[in-house]
Amino acid sequence: MKPFEKAAILFLLKHLASGVAGAVVLATGLLVLDVANLATLMGNSDHGIIAAIMLYASLILTFGSVAMGIGIMTLNEDTRP
């Protein structure tokens, strides 16, 4: 693997990690604060674990993709005043 490829992958992984962190914080906050009785519904359901996994996975996918997209779109940002 060439050095510029490693740099590009590392760049994307850093942005992905920030998106994943944001998603985990949001999903955990939704469940801890029981927004719209979400945690109550999951707790009383037979498929609560699957619902929690789907919540986390969908938020991680969305936030990770958005964070990587923002990183890519700001790569060639002009810094002139």
BADRENKE-327548 format. One record per residue (C-alpha): x, y, z; residue in three letters. Coordinates in Angstrom, 1 decimal, padded with zeros to 4 digits. Layout:
BEGIN
+--------+--------+--------+------+
|      u |      v |      w | resn |
+--------+--------+--------+------+
|      X |      Y |      Z |  ALA |
...
+--------+--------+--------+------+
END
This chain:
BEGIN
+--------+--------+--------+------+
|      u |      v |      w | resn |
+--------+--------+--------+------+
|  000.0 |  000.0 |  000.0 |  MET |
|  001.3 |  003.4 | -001.0 |  LYS |
|  001.8 |  006.1 |  001.6 |  PRO |
| -000.9 |  008.4 |  000.2 |  PHE |
| -003.4 |  005.5 |  000.3 |  GLU |
| -002.6 |  004.9 |  004.0 |  LYS |
| -003.0 |  008.6 |  004.7 |  ALA |
| -006.4 |  008.6 |  002.9 |  ALA |
| -007.6 |  005.6 |  004.8 |  ILE |
| -006.5 |  007.0 |  008.1 |  LEU |
| -008.2 |  010.3 |  007.3 |  PHE |
| -011.5 |  008.4 |  006.6 |  LEU |
| -011.2 |  006.2 |  009.6 |  LEU |
| -010.7 |  009.3 |  011.9 |  LYS |
| -013.9 |  010.8 |  010.5 |  HIS |
| -015.7 |  007.5 |  010.8 |  LEU |
| -014.7 |  007.2 |  014.4 |  ALA |
| -016.1 |  010.7 |  015.2 |  SER |
| -019.4 |  009.8 |  013.5 |  GLY |
| -019.6 |  006.5 |  015.4 |  VAL |
| -018.9 |  008.3 |  018.7 |  ALA |
| -021.7 |  010.8 |  018.0 |  GLY |
| -024.1 |  008.0 |  017.1 |  ALA |
| -023.3 |  006.1 |  020.2 |  VAL |
| -023.8 |  009.2 |  022.4 |  VAL |
| -027.1 |  010.0 |  020.7 |  LEU |
| -028.5 |  006.5 |  020.9 |  ALA |
| -027.4 |  006.1 |  024.5 |  THR |
| -028.9 |  009.4 |  025.4 |  GLY |
| -032.2 |  008.5 |  023.8 |  LEU |
| -032.4 |  005.3 |  025.8 |  LEU |
| -031.2 |  006.7 |  029.1 |  VAL |
| -033.5 |  009.7 |  029.0 |  LEU |
| -036.3 |  007.4 |  027.6 |  ASP |
| -037.3 |  009.8 |  024.9 |  VAL |
| -040.8 |  009.1 |  023.6 |  ALA |
| -040.8 |  006.0 |  025.9 |  ASN |
| -038.3 |  004.3 |  023.6 |  LEU |
| -036.5 |  002.5 |  026.3 |  ALA |
| -039.8 |  001.4 |  027.9 |  THR |
| -041.0 |  000.0 |  024.6 |  LEU |
| -037.8 | -001.9 |  024.1 |  MET |
| -037.8 | -003.2 |  027.6 |  GLY |
| -041.3 | -004.5 |  027.4 |  ASN |
| -040.8 | -006.1 |  023.9 |  SER |
| -039.7 | -009.6 |  023.2 |  ASP |
| -037.4 | -008.2 |  020.6 |  HIS |
| -035.9 | -005.3 |  022.6 |  GLY |
| -032.3 | -006.4 |  022.0 |  ILE |
| -032.9 | -006.5 |  018.2 |  ILE |
| -034.5 | -003.1 |  018.3 |  ALA |
| -031.5 | -001.7 |  020.3 |  ALA |
| -029.1 | -003.2 |  017.8 |  ILE |
| -031.0 | -001.8 |  014.9 |  MET |
| -031.1 |  001.7 |  016.6 |  LEU |
| -027.4 |  001.7 |  017.2 |  TYR |
| -026.5 |  000.2 |  013.8 |  ALA |
| -028.7 |  002.7 |  011.8 |  SER |
| -027.3 |  005.7 |  013.7 |  LEU |
| -023.7 |  004.5 |  013.3 |  ILE |
| -024.2 |  004.0 |  009.6 |  LEU |
| -025.8 |  007.4 |  009.1 |  THR |
| -023.5 |  009.4 |  011.3 |  PHE |
| -020.4 |  007.6 |  010.1 |  GLY |
| -021.3 |  008.3 |  006.5 |  SER |
| -022.1 |  011.9 |  007.1 |  VAL |
| -018.9 |  012.5 |  009.0 |  ALA |
| -016.8 |  010.9 |  006.2 |  MET |
| -018.7 |  012.9 |  003.6 |  GLY |
| -018.1 |  016.1 |  005.5 |  ILE |
| -014.4 |  015.2 |  005.7 |  GLY |
| -014.2 |  014.5 |  002.0 |  ILE |
| -016.0 |  017.7 |  001.1 |  MET |
| -013.8 |  019.9 |  003.2 |  THR |
| -010.5 |  018.4 |  001.9 |  LEU |
| -009.9 |  021.1 | -000.6 |  ASN |
| -011.2 |  024.0 |  001.5 |  GLU |
| -009.7 |  027.3 |  000.6 |  ASP |
| -008.1 |  028.9 |  003.6 |  THR |
| -007.5 |  032.4 |  002.1 |  ARG |
| -009.1 |  035.3 |  004.0 |  PRO |
+--------+--------+--------+------+
END
